[in-house]
Amino acid sequence: MLFLASLPQDLEQPEYLHVLLNPLPVYGLGIALLGLLIALCFHSRPAKITALALVCVSAISAWPVIHYGQEAYDRVLAMEDSEGDAWLKAHMERAEKYEFVFFALAAIAVPVKWPRTDLSLTLATLVLAVAALGLGGYIAYAGGKVRHSEFRNEPPPHVEEHEHEH
């Protein structure tokens, strides 16, 4: 029961919330994408609406993930060695550079009833979801190397110094 006692304190830490939420834009989107493919194969409108809602929720979940990551940036940076610093900077730069893809995806994935554009919007959602999933993996790849030196099997990418939103 120690878990329950420390949970309120954990939920006040932005780095904890970032780690807790960060699978949603990647894993959630992957599952939603699979559901959308199945819905399209079976021509099931209810399944398509459910899958589009899951795509939308998964994509918009990038917002709190990025927000809490920015809030935690300085604290995590203070804990890192130089290689972890470089991976953290790459992770933050990638997230800030590509966050718009997730927000665009959330906007077009909103399940609405437009009979003439229904299939074209669904296919556009599918294509953008694949792109967002790939970018989410690219962002997460750098993020996983920040605190896990055992995953650092290559040198960190060089990142130009510029001001982040943290």
Secondary structure as GFF3:
##gff-version 3
##sequence-region A 1 166
A	DSSP	alpha_helix	2	10	.	.	.	ID=ss1
A	DSSP	alpha_helix	14	21	.	.	.	ID=ss2
A	DSSP	pi_helix	24	28	.	.	.	ID=ss3
A	DSSP	alpha_helix	29	42	.	.	.	ID=ss4
A	DSSP	alpha_helix	45	60	.	.	.	ID=ss5
A	DSSP	alpha_helix	62	79	.	.	.	ID=ss6
A	DSSP	alpha_helix	82	109	.	.	.	ID=ss7
A	DSSP	alpha_helix	118	144	.	.	.	ID=ss8
A	DSSP	three_ten_helix	149	151	.	.	.	ID=ss9
###
